[in-house]
């Protein structure tokens, strides 16, 4: 065996060993979300959303969440939101962990022909309160997470000749999430969420979307990853908005 063959064999052995040591857990989740936007002043909007997340094909509740924030329109294309989210993580039919998540984000929207492109940059602090004792070494009590999302909305066809706002859209998005903090050891890369689906827009103030998300995450443990198939049904409602805007 010459030196080149020996080197290739050694590299293959290292790759196979590294792959075999990589643990990837797979699961599925179903998310039901309601988003609400209330125009409280000309440039101020109150954002809120309620969420129910289940796992194992809706057989058990995984997360309950409530989020609220105050948004400000810097320009017609740039918005900022400050708010807080509260998440109850369910284990064995009871709340096992609470998460309190203050956040700040900025979003930009642009038109590319008939396409609408949205970009969002969010910074959130995550405070965890462990209610049920656990020995899971991946759990942390605090960390900071940065999120960048780019999303595309593509109109497919009109549902009404009289109401031009009544139409069906295709959605594509990708979101990268990164962690920082003293307790973050292995998962500075939090996850990648690749989504696609469709939206029925009944008017400018009401729509319903069904999306599939492929989520790949790294846990705060050596060589431990998670793949989650997420199906989301989301309803978005706007209240008090100018019909001509």
TAZI-V526508 format. One record per residue. N is the residue number from 1. PHI is phi in radians with two decimals (* if undefined). Layout:
n=(N/N)
phi=(PHI/PHI)
//
This chain:
n=(1/2/3/4/5/6/7/8/9/10/11/12/13/14/15/16/17/18/19/20/21/22/23/24/25/26/27/28/29/30/31/32/33/34/35/36/37/38/39/40/41/42/43/44/45/46/47/48/49/50/51/52/53/54/55/56/57/58/59/60/61/62/63/64/65/66/67/68/69/70/71/72/73/74/75/76/77/78/79/80/81/82/83/84/85/86/87/88/89/90/91/92/93/94/95/96/97/98/99/100/101/102/103/104/105/106/107/108/109/110/111/112/113/114/115/116/117/118/119/120/121/122/123/124/125/126/127/128/129/130/131/132/133/134/135/136/137/138/139/140/141/142/143/144/145/146/147/148/149/150/151/152/153/154/155/156/157/158/159/160/161/162/163/164/165/166/167/168/169/170/171/172/173/174/175/176/177/178/179/180/181/182/183/184/185/186/187/188/189/190/191/192/193/194/195/196/197/198/199/200/201/202/203/204/205/206/207/208/209/210/211/212/213/214/215/216/217/218/219/220/221/222/223/224/225/226/227/228/229/230/231/232/233/234/235/236/237/238/239/240/241/242/243/244/245)
phi=(*/-1.38/-1.14/-1.15/-1.13/-1.11/-1.15/-1.11/-1.10/-1.15/-1.12/-1.10/-1.13/-1.17/-1.13/-1.13/-1.14/-1.13/-1.17/-1.19/-1.50/-1.50/-1.76/-2.08/-1.65/-2.01/-2.73/-2.33/-2.39/-2.23/-1.97/-1.99/-2.22/-2.15/-1.91/-2.29/-2.26/-2.06/-1.39/-1.65/-2.76/-1.00/-2.04/-1.99/-2.29/-1.66/-1.73/-2.65/-2.67/-2.05/-2.47/-2.25/-2.07/-2.08/-2.38/0.91/0.99/1.20/-1.40/-2.58/-1.32/-1.88/-2.54/-2.06/-2.46/-2.38/-2.39/-2.56/-2.79/-1.89/-1.83/-2.32/-1.50/-1.23/-2.43/-1.17/-1.88/-2.09/-2.23/-2.24/-2.40/-2.11/-2.94/-2.53/-2.08/-2.14/-2.17/-1.88/-1.62/-1.64/-2.45/0.97/1.13/-2.55/-1.27/-1.73/-2.75/-1.96/-2.22/-2.03/-2.27/-1.19/-2.57/-2.44/-2.46/-2.26/-2.31/-2.24/-2.17/-2.45/-1.76/-2.09/1.20/-1.56/-1.41/-1.93/-1.95/-2.04/-2.17/-2.35/-2.04/-2.21/-2.10/-2.34/-1.71/-2.12/-1.89/-1.96/-2.12/-1.39/-1.63/-1.77/-1.03/-2.55/-1.89/-1.11/-1.25/-1.44/-1.26/-2.18/-1.77/-2.79/-2.81/-1.98/-2.27/-1.85/-2.36/-2.18/-2.27/-2.14/-2.37/-2.14/-2.05/-2.15/-1.19/-1.78/-2.79/-1.39/-1.72/-2.62/-1.33/-1.40/-1.87/-1.19/-1.43/-1.54/-2.76/-1.96/-2.09/-1.79/-2.09/-2.38/-2.70/-2.48/-2.29/-1.87/-2.11/-2.20/-1.84/-2.58/2.61/-1.11/-1.52/-1.52/-1.90/-1.95/-2.07/-1.07/-1.45/-1.46/-2.93/-2.20/-2.08/-1.84/-2.23/-2.67/3.05/-2.44/-2.24/-1.71/-1.72/-1.38/-2.83/-1.14/-1.87/-2.68/-2.60/-2.35/-2.19/-2.15/-2.29/-1.91/-2.18/-1.70/-1.93/-2.12/-2.18/-1.91/-1.52/-1.46/-2.66/-1.03/0.87/-2.11/-2.24/-2.47/-1.98/-2.21/-1.60/-2.04/-1.93/-2.10/-1.95/-2.22/-2.00/-2.09/-2.26/-1.99/-2.19/1.44/-1.52/-1.10/-1.12/-1.63/-1.40)
//
